[in-house]
């Protein structure tokens, strides 16, 4: 029983740290893109392109996850939205 709670706590800490790491990495990528690629682009266009990149990236991760775990894409979309 104690081992189960320990593993569950460690897994939760791992997921939280992974989410924080992803947000920090994305912030750095967004800053680099703002300084280079989106230098002379309007703010509205910048947000639109950024959201498209995020949506495509999330969809690719969801499809890869559903194929690797042999789960349906709908279930993976549901759990992916909970995690995000």
C-alpha positions in Angstrom: 0.0 0.0 0.0 2.8 2.4 0.9 4.7 1.6 -2.3 1.6 2.4 -4.3 1.2 5.8 -2.7 4.9 6.6 -3.1 4.8 5.6 -6.8 1.6 7.7 -7.3 3.2 10.7 -5.6 6.4 10.4 -7.6 4.4 10.1 -10.9 2.3 13.1 -10.0 5.5 15.2 -9.3 7.0 14.0 -12.5 3.9 15.0 -14.5 3.8 18.4 -12.9 7.5 19.0 -13.5 7.0 17.9 -17.1 4.2 20.4 -17.6 6.3 23.2 -16.1 9.3 22.2 -18.3 7.2 22.3 -21.4 5.8 25.7 -20.6 9.3 27.1 -19.9 10.7 25.6 -23.2 7.7 27.0 -25.1 8.3 30.4 -23.7 11.9 30.4 -24.8 10.9 29.2 -28.3 8.3 31.9 -28.6 10.8 34.6 -27.6 13.3 33.3 -30.2 10.5 33.3 -32.8 9.4 36.8 -31.9 12.9 38.1 -32.3 13.7 36.4 -35.6 10.8 35.0 -37.6 8.1 37.4 -36.4 10.2 40.5 -36.3 8.2 42.6 -38.7 4.8 40.8 -38.3 1.8 42.2 -36.6 0.8 40.9 -33.2 -2.5 39.4 -34.4 -0.7 37.4 -37.1 1.9 36.3 -34.6 -0.8 34.9 -32.2 -2.6 33.2 -35.1 0.5 31.5 -36.3 1.6 30.5 -32.8 -1.8 29.0 -32.1 -1.8 27.0 -35.3 1.7 25.6 -34.4 0.5 24.7 -31.0 -2.7 23.0 -32.3 -0.8 21.0 -34.9 1.8 20.0 -32.3 -0.8 18.8 -29.9 -2.6 16.9 -32.6 0.6 15.1 -33.7 1.3 14.2 -30.0 -2.2 12.9 -29.6 -2.1 10.7 -32.8 1.4 9.3 -31.8 0.2 8.6 -28.3 -3.0 6.9 -29.5 -1.1 4.8 -32.0 1.6 3.7 -29.5 -0.9 2.8 -26.8 -3.5 1.4 -29.2 -6.1 3.7 -27.8 -8.9 5.5 -29.6 -8.1 9.0 -30.7 -11.2 10.3 -28.9 -10.0 8.9 -25.6 -6.6 10.3 -26.1 -8.1 13.7 -27.0 -10.1 13.6 -23.8 -7.1 12.7 -21.5 -4.8 15.1 -23.4 -7.2 18.0 -22.8 -7.3 17.1 -19.1 -3.5 17.1 -18.9 -3.2 20.3 -20.8 
